[in-house]
Amino acid sequence: MTFTRISHFSLFFSSFFFLSSTLSSHLYPASATTPEKDGKTRSLYSEILRDEAVARLNDLGKVSDADGYLERTFMSPASVRAGFLIREWMEDAGLRTWVDSMGNLHGRVEGMNASAQALLIGSHLDTVVDAGMFDGSLGIISAISALKVLKSIGKLGELKRPVEVIAFSDEEGVRFQSTFLGSAAVAGILPVTALKISDKSGVTVQDALKGNSIEITEDSLLGLKYDPASIWGYFELHIEQGPVLEWVGFPLAVVKGIAGQTRMKVTVRGSQGHAGTVPMSMRRDPMAAAAELIVLLESLCKHPRDFLSSGGNCNEQTLESLSTSLVCTVGEISTWPSASNVIPGQVTFTVDLRAIDDVGREAVVYELSNQMYKICDRRSVSCIIERKLTVLSTKW
C-alpha cells in the first residue's frame, strides 16, 4: 500500500527517537532514572535506532515471494521466512515470543507489573504486490529497536507495565481478498466464516494455516480476542502512504482517523465480435463502456460536490470531508477473451473507494452505482456491481 520514497535518514531517526522517548516517558515509574538521562543511551540511538534498524528494514525488504519486487501474502513462504527473522530480532531485544493460531507473531516483556494493562505496539508483516519495503515493517522494526535500546542499558525490566509487539499476519487482504485477518482476530471481530474463505487456488484460510503447522478451530479463533480491559493502549508507527509529508518537509505527523473503505467488483457484458467485421454503429462493446465508467468514477471522486450537492443526502460537513478525504482507485481490469482482434464479450474491474466520512462514502457508492447503470443502459450492455468489502472509518 505504499510506494512512498524516503529521501533522508532523518525521518528514520526522528521516528525511532519518538517511539523510544514515548516508551521511556510514559512507561517508567516517576522515581526511576529515564533512559534519556543515561549517556550510554545517546550513543545507542545512532547504532540501534538508525543504523541497525535501517539494515533490518533492508533485510526484510529482500524477503519476497517474487523476483524483482516485494510481495509477501498471508502464510506464503516469504511471509513465514519474514516471521522467523522478526522473531529472532524480538528475542534479541529480550522479548518472549510466540505465534498465535492466526499466524500473528508476538513479542512481550512483562516489566515490573505483569498484571498491569499492556501497551501494544506493532504493524503488519504482509505486503501488497510490488510493495514499498517500509509499509508495515517500519512499525515492527521501530518497536523492536526501541525495546532493544532499553535492554542494552538495563532498563527493560523496569517498565511499569507490559509491552507487547505484534507483527500481524495479514492486513492487506491480497491473498484472500479479506483484509485485517490478523488484527481482526486479536480484536475479536473476525467471523468464524473467514476461516473458509478461499484464495484463487481454492486454498482456504484454515488450509493455509494448517500448511504451516498452525491448527485453528472456531473455538481457538474466538480465544484470540484480547480483553479490552487488559490493554492500556495501542501505538503504531507507519510510513505515510502518500507524498504529502515529504512535500511539506515534515518528518512526522499524528493520524486523526482511519478512512472507511468500500471494495466493489464491476462486471460489464456486451456482444463479443470480430474486430474487423462488426461495424462501429452495431457494437455493444463492454470495453468502451468500462472506460466510460472508470472516467465517471474519477470525475465523481475529484468533484463529489458536483454529483451530491443537489440530492440532499449529504450536509455541508460531509461534502467538505469528502472534498478532502475521498479517494477512488481502479486497480485491476480484465477482459474476455482478451485478444487483440476480438471485441471483448466481458470486462471486469475493481473499485476501491475510501473516505473518512462513512455517510458520505455510502452516498458516493449509491450515486456511482446509479450513474453506472444509466451508462450501461445507454450503451446496451449489462452491468453487475458487487460489493466485496465494507470497512467503517475510525476517528479519534
ABEGO torsion letter per residue (X at the ends): XBABBBABAAAAAAAAAAAAAAAAAAABBAABBBAAABAAAAAAAAAAAAAAAAAAAAAAAABBABBGBBBBBBGBAAAAAAAAAAAAAAAAAGBBBBBBAAGBBBBBBAEABAABBBBBBEBBABBBBGBBAABGAAAAAAAAAAAAAAAAAGAAAABABBBBBBBBABAAGAAAGBBGAAAAAAAGABBAAAAABBBAAGBBAAAAAAAAGBBBBAAAAAAABBBAAABAEBBBBBBBABAAAAAAGBABBBBABBBBBBBBBBBBBBBBBBAAABBAAABBBAAAAAAAAAAAAAAAAABAAAAAAAAGABBAAAAAAAAAABBBBBABBBBOAGBAABBBABBBBBBBBBBABAAAAAAAAAAAAAAAAAAAAAAGBBBBBBBABBBBBBBX
